[in-house]
Amino acid sequence: MENTNIIIILIIQLIIVIFFIVTMWKVFTKAGKPGWGSLIPIYNVYLLLKIAGKPGWWLILMFIPLVNFIIAVLAISGISKKFGKGTGFTLGLIFLPFIFYPILAFGDAKYRTGPLL
């Protein structure tokens, strides 16, 4: 009985992981970046910075404790703005990413090139 419970939990976890891989893949492709880039550690953060319209060298700042939180919030804000969303959506991406990234990926949001306003 316990083995079946463990198997069911593992299957549910696998479904969730696959869903978020697909979600991030879709966000990357909507922004014109390679979807497979979402699977590569560190490179995916670099690509997210580029999607957010931030310089790639900010990746180095992601390795500095406490500074990385500020950079992450600025990057998430940039992602939100690049997809035409506002501050409320930025807060959603920060505090409820499991809801707001799928909305970004599968919704009607379009990626905007050019400088942020």
N, C-alpha and C positions, 0 to 999 in steps of 0.2 A: 504494500500500500504506500509506504513512504517513497519507494522508488518511482512510482507513477506520479506522485506529487512533485518530486524533483524534476522529472522529465517535463511535466506540464509547465512548471516555472521556467525551466530553461527554454522551452519553445516560445513562451510569451516574451521572455527577454530577447530572444533571437528576432522575433517579429518586430519588437520595439527598435532594436538596433538597426535592422534593415530599413525600417520606416525612416529613421533619422539619417541614414546614409543617403537614401533616395531624396529626402528633403534637402539636405545640404547640397547634393549633386545638382538638384534643380535650381537652387539659389545661385550656385556658381555659374551654371549654363545661362540662366537669365541675365546674368551680368557680363556675359561674353567671356568667361574664364572656363578652362577645361574642367569638366565635372569630376574627372578622376583626381584632380588636385585636392578635392575635399577629403580624400582618403589618406593623404601623405602628411604625417605630423610635421609641424613647423612650417612646411610649405603652405599648408592650408591657412595658417594664420597670416602668412605673407600675402597670399591671394585675397584673404578677407580685408586686409589693410588696403590693398589695391582697389578692391571693390568699393570700399568706403571712401576712396579718394585721398587716402593718406599716403605719405611717403613710405617706401619699403624699408627704409632704415629704422622705422619705428619698431620693427621686429626685435631689434636689439634691446629696446626699452622694455619689451615684454618679459625680459629675464631679470629685471630689477624689481625686487619686492616693493610693494606699495605703489610704485610708479606704474606697474603693470595694470593695476585696477583702473587708474586714471586713463591710461592709453586704451584699455578695453572699452571703457564707457565712451570715449571719444570715437573709437572705431565703430561701435554699435550705433552711435548716433549718426555717424556718417553713412552707414549702411541704410539706416532708416530713411535718411534724407535722400539718398541716391535712388531709393525706390519710391520716392514721393510721399513718404509718411511723415508724421509729426512727432512731437515730444511724447505723446501718449503711447504711440507705437514703440518708440525707443524704450520707454519704461517697460512695456510688455516684453520686448526682446531681452531686456536685462533680467526681469523677475519671473517671467513665464515663457522662457524660450521654447519649451516643448509645445506651446500653443501658437506662439507668434511666428516662429520660423516656418512651420507648415502653412500658415496663412500667407506669408511672404512667398513661399515656394509655389503653392498651388492656387493662389488667388490671382487677381487680375493686375497686380502691381507690375509696373514696367520699370526697368532699369534706365536711369537717366545719365547720359554721359555729359561731360562738361563740368565746370566748377559748381560747387555747392553754393546755394544762396542763403 
